[in-house]
Amino acid sequence: MKIVIVGAGQAAASMAARLRAKGHDDEIVVIGAEPAAPYQRPPLSKAYLLGQMGLDRLTLRAAGWWADQGIALRLGEKATAIDPIGRRVTTDRGRVGYDVLALTTGARSRRLPAAMGGDLPGVHVIRTLADVDALAPDMRPGRRLIVIGGGYIGLEAAAVARKLDLGVTVIEAAPRILGRVAAAETADMIRALHRSHGVTILEGVGISRIGGTDRATGVALTDGRDLPADLIVAGIGVLPDTALAGTAGLALDNGIATDTLGRTSDPAIWAAGDCASFPWQGGRLRLESVGNAIDMAEAVADNIMGANRPYHPKPWFWSDQFDAKLQIAGLGMGHDRIVTRPGDGQHGGSVWYFQDNRLIAVDALNDARAYMIGKRLIESGRSPDPKTIATASDLKALLA
């Protein structure tokens, strides 16, 4: 049984390794459009951009691992079409047949429209190694950076830029930063952290255009202000990369639609990671995280091998900003109550999300203990009384 994996990121690396660990001894081919071997994405906007981590530490597997495992790694090769009837993948180098195909195509950065100046030199996104390699030379002390978007990627870029001694302004069109992904209480902690490091945060105002002709020189805001800039980072989210799946006629629904096993509408094609959505609580869910990329890819590998094991996500996330670490367990969507606990330091504490008195998520800033206890409670299905969480002198007692 020849297995072809299209997309060469975290999910692909995890799936290939799992297939070999589960005893698949036939061909495995991994096709990736980027020239680099599968690498970690989270450090790109942090340690790698700061110059604290090289490509050798970024890669997920040592150079010889792929050959040792007998996995054909075809890099710098772009898949352009899938023929589900003939079971072939067409690439810019030829055709590759398969018995089973897995799509781990990930996600791509949203970009500002060219009509707004989004394609001007000096306007950057952060998603791939090439993106960050293009951005790094522009990140010089004393320069003025405008970050468009107050989500995690934008805020992480802002923190790195301040560490490199750039002047930084973050512009968020929504009423507050982290509006789609975190409670107002978490946003308040992150906002205070950034302002304490000299970041200017403008909320509730958008951009009408990017100024400049040969290069971006600033932004015009929707309230009439003009802000000068030497470079711009657009951190306005990502879109699941569904182009191949769509042209092949696979069902799409907030990504490549899979069943509980990770199988798409074509029984010979599977999907995992940022590109895939799966059934969850009566609807569909798509997660953009390292944890989901690993866990779903391993579940799909098991199911390709016949395990018939439904995928049940255990969401966890993190974000490093300045010297602070935000750790998140669970999903706070649909919460109807928030409980907060102070942390030990100036910038720290935890935010606990409840729905119908059921603990569903925890955000912990510089509070690893709260994160670990909250994660264990959520994964075990236990929900302490919200008042107890707010007043407990020792969170560990909640596990008793």
C-alpha positions, 0 to 999 in steps of 0.5 A, a space after each residue: 500500500 503506497 501512501 503519499 502525503 501532500 504537505 511537508 509540515 508538522 502534521 506530515 512529519 508526525 503522520 509519516 513517523 506514526 505510520 512507520 511506528 505502526 508497522 507500515 513497511 511499504 512506500 511512503 512519499 512526502 511532497 512539500 512545496 517548500 525547499 526546507 525539510 519539515 520544520 517547526 513553525 511557532 519559533 519562526 516569529 520568535 526565537 528564529 526571527 530574533 536570531 536565537 535559533 538556527 534552521 538546524 534546530 528548527 527542523 523536526 527530524 535530523 537530515 538522515 532520519 528520512 532516509 533511515 526510515 525509507 521515506 521519500 522526501 520530495 522537497 521544492 515540489 508543488 502538487 498542482 492537481 489530484 486525480 481521484 479516479 486514477 489515484 495520481 497526484 500531479 506535481 510541477 515535476 510529474 505524476 505520483 501514483 498512490 493507494 492512499 493519499 493524505 492531505 496535510 497542506 496546512 494554512 496560508 496567510 491572509 494578505 491585504 488586497 493589492 488595491 490597498 497596497 498589500 503587495 508593496 515591498 515592505 509589507 510582510 506576513 509571517 507563516 513560512 521560513 521564506 516569509 521570516 527570512 524576508 522580514 528579518 533584514 528589515 527588523 533594524 533598531 530605530 525603525 518604525 514597525 506597524 503591525 496590522 492585526 492584534 492576534 497572536 502572530 501580530 502580537 508575537 511579532 510586535 514583541 520581537 520587534 521591541 526586543 530588537 529596539 524598533 518602534 512598534 504600533 499594533 492596529 486592531 480593527 475590532 474593539 479589542 486585541 485577541 477578540 476572536 480567541 480569548 476573553 477580555 480578561 486575557 486581552 487585558 493582561 496581554 495589553 498591559 504587558 505590551 504597553 509596559 514594553 513600549 508598544 502602542 496599541 490602537 483598538 477599534 480602528 482599521 486601515 483604509 490603505 497602505 501609503 507608498 508607491 515603490 515601498 510601503 511608507 505608512 498607513 492611513 487609518 479609517 479615523 483619518 490619521 496617517 501613521 508613518 512606517 518603515 515596514 509593516 507586518 500583516 497579522 490578519 489570520 490564515 486560511 486553510 489551504 484547500 485548493 488541491 482538495 477543492 479542484 479534486 471535488 472533495 467536500 469542503 467545510 471550514 477546511 477539508 471536511 473529514 469524518 471522525 476518523 479523518 477520512 475525506 469524502 473520497 474514501 482513499 483520501 485523508 486529511 489532518 492538521 490546519 487544513 482539516 475540519 472534523 465533527 465536534 459537538 454537533 458542528 465542525 471544528 478546525 484547529 490551528 495548533 501544533 498539538 492538533 497537527 500532531 494528534 490528528 495526524 497520528 490518529 489518521 495514521 492509525 486509522 489508515 492502518 485500520 484502527 478505526 479510532 475516532 479523533 477526539 481533540 485535546 486542545 492546547 496552545 501557547 504564545 511567547 511574548 517578551 519574557 512571558 508565556 501564555 499557555 491555553 488549555 481547552 476551547 473557550 468558545 461559548 463560555 458564559 462565565 469567567 473566573 480570574 486568579 491573580 498570578 505571582 508577578 506583575 504580569 501574570 494570572 489565569 482566566 478560567 472559562 465556564 459553560 453551564 458550570 462546566 470548566 471548558 478552558 484556561 488561559 494562564 499567563 506566567 502561571 504554569 501551575 494554573 495551566 497544568 491543573 486546569 488542563 488535567 481538570 478539563 481532560 478528566 472532565 472534572 469541573 470544580 465550583 467556580 467560586 472555589 477556583 477564585 478563592 482556593 489558596 492551593 489549586 492542587 487541592 482541586 485535583 483531589 
